[in-house]
Amino acid sequence: MKLLAIIPASVLAVSLASAAEKPNIVYLMSDDQSSYTLGCYGNEDVKTPHIDKLSEQGMTFDNHYVTTAICMASRATVMTGMYEYKTGCNFQHGHMKPAVWKKSYPVLLRKAGYLTAFAGKFGFEVEGVGMCEKDFDKWGGAPGQSHYETKKNKSMAAYAEKYPHSTLSYGAFGSDFIAEATKAGKPFCLSISFKAPHRPTTPDPQFDHIYAGKKFKKPANYGRQHGEHFSKQSKQDRQYVRFHEWNYSDKYDEVMAVYHQQIYAIDVAVGMIRDALQKHGAVDNTVIIYTSDNGFFCGSHGYGSKVLPYEESTRVPLIVYDPRNNNPGKGLRTNALTGNIDFAPTMLKLAGLPMPKNMDGKDLMKVYNDPKAEIHESIALMNVWGKRPTHALAVVTQDMKYIHWGHAAEGFEISEELYRLNEDPLELADLSQHPEHGGALQAMRGIYDKHLEKWRAEAVPYNNYKEFAVIFDRNVPWPEKEKVYPKPKSNRIKNKILKK
């Protein structure tokens, strides 16, 4: 598969000079990966040598969050550096508008002279356009949830014979693009979105032996007994029932063996890409970012799946590696608060481009260069997907989290939760009803209200996002909220793209 863009020989000399000044960027993102699935995050039961090596050589972020813990919205945020209410994009709401996509990092980097490539699960569509294949120099993306069988992903068919499972096919795609881009002499941005370890669980059989018969240590907040204090609203959708439906309750070791096996294949693909960087002389000028689009409960608190604004769902791995100039980020960890709104601004900054004013994120490299630096005082976490009771807005700081559950129809009451994450990272104690924590509760409510005001002021005027500024308002009574609650849209987008 060759680059779609034809590079005129007349600009090659200029391109070589440009490539020497600007770093290449490799953005790698898994799907539904919890942070505790990696050795570098303290899991001694798993094998992730290539990602762990990346951690040893770069910086590992211990407080990194996705602002919406579901595929479509999270991916739109990654591309644009904006909160969901500004991308206007999620299941049950609508596709992304072309004007929003034009401000995404792939478009802006390509416009600035970068060769761009995308492979894997794109995750959303741009209204009237689709997946925007023409905005990349090399394309290996797939619609909807994509497929684990490489041959079923049309753009990846050339890799199907050698790599029948899609995870390693993306490693091969990335390796080929690196070879082509380095020959072209231009800086490049490679974005790969692995389907793994997203369900349906379909691991690459060549790795069946890796965790065969393995017993896995359960997290300290595993099980329903550790979720009794969670809101009634949080127990009303599939996240709750999937603790049993997906066998976390009775076949934990078997389920986790398959889950970790899928991540092991990602680790192998990461190794393929790093080998290609070394082989083609790009290793010293390529920044690598590894993360996930959202986390996964995996039985913590007696929940499965994701979506809700709790830690296992919203806090995900982030590793950044910058080999240039013996950067002080090597082998370090940081507790700085960061989010998926930060990826697009970071990549643009790496390329020497100005950060668009519409973006909500900040430059992660400020933290990479100084692990004690802070780029956010707080970040908003949101869910406006699924059944109404589970709609929530939360705010997180480096030390605390506040969640507001606004649904108060018959059988429900408006509720809130408060966690002191620096002392209780497993969210085992809701402090919202403890008088001695009243000051902290009031402070977090104030931070929440500021984020809601930003929502009210900046939300797109379509796809029902303005209405949620009312629904999440702590001072509006439920009858007034219920009047503006959007009526459910058709399942067209859900059925076409989600299929979860």
HUTA-V902324 format. One record per residue. PHI is phi as a letter, one per 40 degrees, with the letter a starting at -180 (* if undefined). BURIAL is # if it has 9 or more other C-alpha atoms within 8 Angstrom, else .. Layout:
{{PHI,BURIAL} {PHI,BURIAL}}
//
This chain:
{{*,.} {b,.} {d,#} {c,.} {c,.} {c,.} {c,.} {c,.} {c,.} {c,.} {b,.} {c,#} {c,.} {c,.} {c,#} {c,#} {c,.} {c,#} {c,#} {c,.} {c,.} {b,#} {c,#} {c,#} {b,#} {b,#} {b,#} {b,#} {b,#} {c,#} {b,#} {g,#} {b,#} {c,#} {c,#} {c,.} {c,#} {b,#} {d,#} {c,.} {b,.} {g,.} {c,#} {c,.} {c,.} {b,#} {b,.} {b,#} {c,.} {c,#} {c,#} {c,#} {c,.} {d,#} {c,#} {c,#} {c,#} {b,#} {b,#} {b,#} {b,#} {c,#} {b,#} {b,#} {b,#} {c,#} {c,#} {b,#} {c,#} {a,#} {d,#} {c,#} {c,#} {c,#} {c,#} {c,#} {c,#} {d,#} {c,#} {b,#} {g,#} {b,#} {c,#} {d,#} {c,#} {b,#} {c,#} {g,#} {b,#} {a,#} {d,#} {g,#} {b,#} {i,#} {c,#} {c,#} {c,#} {d,#} {c,.} {c,#} {c,#} {c,.} {b,#} {c,#} {c,#} {c,#} {c,#} {c,#} {c,#} {c,#} {c,.} {c,.} {h,.} {c,#} {c,#} {b,#} {a,#} {b,#} {a,#} {h,#} {c,#} {c,#} {g,#} {a,#} {b,#} {c,#} {d,#} {g,.} {b,.} {h,.} {c,#} {g,#} {d,.} {c,.} {c,.} {b,#} {c,#} {b,#} {b,#} {b,#} {c,#} {a,#} {c,#} {f,#} {c,#} {g,#} {b,#} {c,#} {c,#} {d,#} {c,#} {c,.} {c,#} {d,.} {c,#} {b,#} {d,#} {c,.} {c,#} {c,#} {c,.} {c,.} {b,#} {c,#} {c,#} {c,#} {d,#} {c,#} {c,#} {c,#} {c,#} {c,#} {d,#} {c,#} {c,#} {c,.} {c,#} {c,#} {c,#} {c,#} {c,#} {c,#} {c,.} {c,#} {g,#} {b,#} {c,#} {b,#} {b,#} {b,#} {b,#} {b,#} {b,#} {c,#} {c,#} {c,#} {c,#} {d,.} {c,.} {c,.} {c,.} {b,.} {c,#} {c,#} {c,.} {c,.} {b,#} {d,#} {c,.} {c,.} {b,#} {d,.} {g,.} {c,.} {b,.} {b,.} {c,.} {c,.} {c,.} {c,.} {b,#} {c,#} {h,#} {c,#} {c,.} {c,#} {b,#} {c,.} {c,.} {c,.} {c,#} {c,.} {d,#} {c,#} {c,#} {b,#} {b,#} {c,.} {d,#} {c,#} {c,#} {c,#} {d,#} {c,#} {d,.} {b,.} {g,#} {c,#} {c,#} {b,.} {b,.} {d,#} {c,#} {c,.} {c,#} {c,#} {c,#} {c,#} {d,#} {c,#} {c,#} {c,#} {c,#} {d,#} {c,#} {d,#} {d,#} {c,#} {c,#} {c,#} {c,#} {d,#} {c,#} {c,#} {c,.} {c,#} {c,#} {c,#} {c,.} {b,#} {g,.} {b,#} {c,#} {c,.} {b,#} {b,#} {c,#} {b,#} {b,#} {b,#} {a,#} {b,#} {c,#} {a,#} {c,#} {a,#} {c,#} {f,#} {g,#} {c,#} {g,#} {g,#} {b,#} {b,#} {g,#} {a,#} {g,#} {c,#} {c,#} {c,.} {c,#} {c,#} {c,#} {b,#} {c,#} {b,#} {c,#} {a,#} {b,#} {b,#} {b,#} {b,#} {c,#} {c,.} {f,.} {f,.} {d,#} {c,.} {c,#} {c,#} {g,#} {b,#} {b,#} {b,#} {c,#} {d,#} {c,#} {b,#} {a,#} {c,#} {c,#} {c,#} {c,#} {c,#} {c,#} {c,#} {c,#} {c,#} {c,#} {d,#} {c,#} {g,.} {b,.} {c,.} {c,.} {d,.} {c,.} {c,.} {c,#} {c,#} {c,#} {b,#} {c,#} {c,#} {c,.} {c,#} {c,#} {d,#} {c,#} {a,#} {d,#} {c,.} {c,.} {b,.} {b,#} {b,#} {c,.} {a,#} {b,#} {c,#} {b,#} {a,#} {a,#} {b,.} {b,#} {g,.} {c,.} {d,.} {d,#} {c,#} {c,#} {a,#} {b,#} {b,#} {b,#} {b,#} {b,#} {c,#} {b,.} {b,#} {b,#} {b,#} {b,#} {b,#} {b,#} {c,#} {c,#} {b,#} {c,.} {d,.} {g,.} {b,#} {b,.} {d,#} {b,.} {a,#} {b,#} {b,#} {b,#} {c,#} {c,#} {c,.} {b,.} {b,#} {c,#} {c,.} {f,#} {c,#} {b,.} {c,#} {c,#} {c,#} {b,.} {c,.} {d,.} {c,.} {b,#} {c,#} {c,.} {c,.} {c,#} {c,.} {c,.} {c,#} {c,#} {c,.} {c,#} {d,#} {c,#} {c,.} {c,#} {c,#} {c,#} {c,#} {d,#} {c,#} {c,.} {b,.} {c,#} {c,#} {c,.} {a,.} {f,#} {g,#} {c,#} {c,#} {c,#} {c,#} {c,#} {c,#} {c,#} {c,#} {c,#} {c,.} {b,.} {c,#} {c,.} {d,#} {d,.} {c,.} {c,#} {c,.} {c,.} {b,#} {d,#} {c,.} {c,.} {d,.} {c,.} {c,.} {c,.} {d,.} {c,#} {d,#} {c,.} {c,.} {b,#} {c,#} {f,.} {b,.}}
//
